[in-house]
Amino acid sequence: MNSTVSLFRKVAVAEGISYLLLLFVAMPLKYFADMPLAVKYTGWAHGLLFVLYAALLVMAWQEQKWKFGKAVLIFLASLLPFAPFVVDRKLKDERPENVNNSL
């Protein structure tokens, strides 16, 4: 598999985890336990991973010559809490060794 897509998949999973931590751990800690630093640091990590996700998406899109609509859907997936895990699974299923086995 291409190294850019492989790296993108790893970042997608990390970005998805950071988003879930931000929504379901850091935000409740901020509002119910008066711990605003939880959001500060988790938000910073999530923001960095989001930018990396977007940059690697553009690189993979160009390298793999994906259609524009596919790239847009993958980007929109980063905005939904569990969608980056679906993206990872779909890209894993597109690997050449998986495509040949499904025929």
C-alpha positions as CSV (number, residue, x, y, z in Angstrom):
1,M,0.0,0.0,0.0
2,N,1.1,3.5,-0.6
3,S,2.9,5.1,2.3
4,T,0.9,8.3,2.1
5,V,-2.4,6.5,2.3
6,S,-1.0,4.3,5.1
7,L,0.1,7.4,7.0
8,F,-3.3,9.1,6.3
9,R,-5.1,6.1,7.8
10,K,-3.1,6.2,10.9
11,V,-3.7,9.9,11.3
12,A,-7.4,9.4,10.6
13,V,-7.7,7.0,13.5
14,A,-5.7,9.3,15.8
15,E,-7.8,12.3,14.8
16,G,-11.0,10.2,15.4
17,I,-9.8,9.2,18.9
18,S,-8.8,12.8,19.7
19,Y,-12.2,14.0,18.6
20,L,-14.0,11.5,20.8
21,L,-11.7,12.4,23.8
22,L,-12.5,16.1,23.2
23,L,-16.2,15.5,23.0
24,F,-16.7,12.9,25.7
25,V,-13.9,13.4,28.1
26,A,-12.5,16.9,28.0
27,M,-15.7,18.8,27.5
28,P,-17.5,17.1,30.4
29,L,-14.4,17.7,32.6
30,K,-14.5,21.4,31.6
31,Y,-18.2,21.9,32.3
32,F,-18.9,19.5,35.1
33,A,-15.6,19.3,37.0
34,D,-14.3,22.8,36.3
35,M,-11.2,21.6,34.5
36,P,-10.8,23.9,31.5
37,L,-7.2,22.7,30.9
38,A,-8.6,19.4,29.7
39,V,-10.2,21.1,26.7
40,K,-7.1,23.3,26.1
41,Y,-4.7,20.4,25.7
42,T,-7.0,17.9,24.1
43,G,-8.3,20.6,21.8
44,W,-4.7,21.6,20.8
45,A,-3.8,17.9,20.0
46,H,-7.1,17.5,18.1
47,G,-6.5,20.7,16.1
48,L,-3.0,19.5,15.1
49,L,-4.3,16.1,14.1
50,F,-7.1,17.7,12.1
51,V,-4.6,19.9,10.1
52,L,-2.5,16.9,9.5
53,Y,-5.5,14.9,8.4
54,A,-6.4,17.6,5.9
55,A,-2.9,17.9,4.6
56,L,-2.4,14.2,4.2
57,L,-5.9,13.9,2.6
58,V,-4.8,16.4,-0.1
59,M,-1.5,14.5,-0.7
60,A,-3.3,11.1,-0.9
61,W,-6.0,12.6,-3.2
62,Q,-3.4,13.8,-5.6
63,E,-1.3,10.6,-5.4
64,Q,-4.2,8.2,-5.7
65,K,-6.1,10.3,-8.2
66,W,-9.3,10.0,-6.3
67,K,-12.4,11.8,-7.6
68,F,-13.2,15.1,-6.1
69,G,-16.4,13.8,-4.5
70,K,-14.5,11.1,-2.7
71,A,-12.0,13.6,-1.3
72,V,-14.9,15.8,-0.1
73,L,-16.6,12.9,1.6
74,I,-13.4,11.9,3.3
75,F,-12.9,15.5,4.5
76,L,-16.5,15.7,5.8
77,A,-15.9,12.5,7.7
78,S,-13.4,14.3,9.8
79,L,-16.3,16.5,11.1
80,L,-18.3,13.6,12.4
81,P,-17.3,11.8,15.6
82,F,-17.0,8.2,14.5
83,A,-16.6,8.7,10.7
84,P,-12.8,8.7,10.6
85,F,-12.9,5.0,11.7
86,V,-15.2,4.2,8.8
87,V,-12.8,6.0,6.4
88,D,-10.0,3.9,7.8
89,R,-11.9,0.7,7.2
90,K,-12.9,1.7,3.6
91,L,-9.4,2.6,2.7
92,K,-8.1,-0.6,4.2
93,D,-10.6,-2.5,2.1
94,E,-9.4,-0.8,-1.1
95,R,-5.8,-2.1,-0.6
96,P,-4.7,-4.2,-3.7
97,E,-4.4,-7.4,-1.7
98,N,-8.0,-7.0,-0.4
99,V,-9.4,-6.1,-3.8
100,N,-7.9,-9.3,-5.4
101,N,-9.3,-11.5,-2.6
102,S,-12.8,-10.2,-3.1
103,L,-13.1,-11.2,-6.7
